[in-house]
Amino acid sequence: MKDPFEESLRDLLKAPPSEHDDDACLDRVLKTANRQVGAGDLFSMVGHWLEALMIGLNKGSAHLSPTSRSNSTDHKAQ
């Protein structure tokens, strides 16, 4: 599968300088690169958040114990 961003960069390199506006091409390339970096950062952040949630659940589950309303010493005294 070919990356459209990579293909657009290849097309820019192959095109003669007189065919395109350098500023417009640079703006387009930078916007695409920023979008890709932003998406990667977003997925990374969600991954770290999920990892932290799982660690918290794992650590917290060890402190859970079954409870009952009746006190075991009161039950034995009867």
Secondary structure by P-SEA (a helix, b strand, c coil): cccaaaaaaaaaaacccccccaaaaaaaaaaaaaaaaaaaaaaaaaaaaaaaaaaaaaaaaaabbbbbcccaaaaaac
